[in-house]
């Protein structure tokens, strides 16, 4: 499913706001890549976790791990940055949920 332009715009604004707030993982130069990776990960949750209930916490943590894996060279060395990825994932998840075509509500 392609991301609606309004959702992309909202996600971009959210990343810009996180960057201005000092987030070390929300950078304007990688925002489009983060949005694309995040959207694909969000959309594929049910396919990858058939037995999971798909609660907000499960989906948000899954998104955080997907972003970490996509943008960090060694996931074992992320350390405290994982909290920043969780915050980024939570923010993007809220934007993605605002899309009326999303099955998870």
C-alpha positions in Angstrom: 0.0 0.0 0.0 1.4 3.3 -1.0 1.6 6.1 1.6 -0.9 8.9 1.1 0.8 12.3 0.5 -0.8 13.8 3.6 0.6 11.0 5.8 4.1 11.5 4.3 3.9 15.2 4.9 2.8 14.7 8.5 5.6 12.2 9.1 8.1 14.6 7.6 6.9 17.4 9.9 7.0 15.0 12.9 10.6 14.1 12.1 11.6 17.8 11.7 10.1 18.5 15.1 12.0 15.7 16.7 15.2 16.9 15.1 14.6 20.4 16.4 14.0 18.9 19.8 17.4 17.4 19.7 16.7 13.8 18.7 20.0 12.1 17.6 18.1 9.7 15.3 15.7 12.1 13.5 17.8 13.8 10.8 16.3 15.9 8.0 18.7 14.4 5.4 17.5 10.8 6.1 13.8 11.7 6.8 12.5 10.3 3.6 14.4 7.0 4.0 13.2 6.8 7.7 9.6 7.4 6.6 9.8 4.8 3.8 11.4 2.1 6.0 8.9 2.9 8.8 5.9 2.7 6.6 6.9 -0.6 5.1 7.6 -2.0 8.6 4.3 -0.7 9.9 2.4 -2.2 7.0 4.0 -5.6 7.2 3.5 -6.2 11.0 0.6 -8.6 10.7 2.3 -10.6 8.0 5.5 -11.0 10.0 3.7 -11.6 13.4 0.8 -13.8 12.6 0.2 -14.9 16.1 0.8 -11.5 17.8 -2.2 -9.5 18.9 -0.7 -6.4 17.4 -1.1 -4.1 20.4 0.3 -0.6 20.3 3.3 -1.6 22.4 4.1 -4.6 20.1 3.8 -2.5 16.9 5.8 0.4 18.3 8.6 -1.8 19.6 8.7 -3.7 16.3 8.9 -0.4 14.4 11.7 0.9 16.7 13.7 -2.3 16.0 13.2 -2.1 12.3 14.4 1.5 12.2 17.4 0.6 14.4 18.3 -2.3 12.1 17.9 -0.2 9.0 20.0 2.8 10.1 22.6 1.4 12.5 25.6 -0.5 11.3 25.7 -2.8 14.4 22.5 -3.2 16.4 24.4 -4.6 19.3 26.2 -1.2 19.8 23.1 1.0 19.8 22.8 1.2 23.6 21.0 4.2 24.9 20.0 5.3 21.4 17.4 2.6 21.4 15.2 4.9 23.6 15.5 7.5 20.9 14.5 5.0 18.3 11.5 4.0 20.5 10.5 7.7 20.7 10.8 8.1 16.9 8.8 4.9 16.3 6.1 6.0 18.7 5.8 9.4 16.9 5.7 7.8 13.4 3.2 5.2 14.6 0.9 7.9 15.7 1.2 9.6 12.3 0.6 6.3 10.5 -2.5 5.5 12.6 -4.0 8.8 11.6 -4.2 7.4 8.1 -7.9 6.2 7.8 -6.9 3.2 5.6 -4.9 1.7 8.5 -6.4 -1.6 9.8 -5.0 -1.2 13.3 -7.0 1.3 15.5 
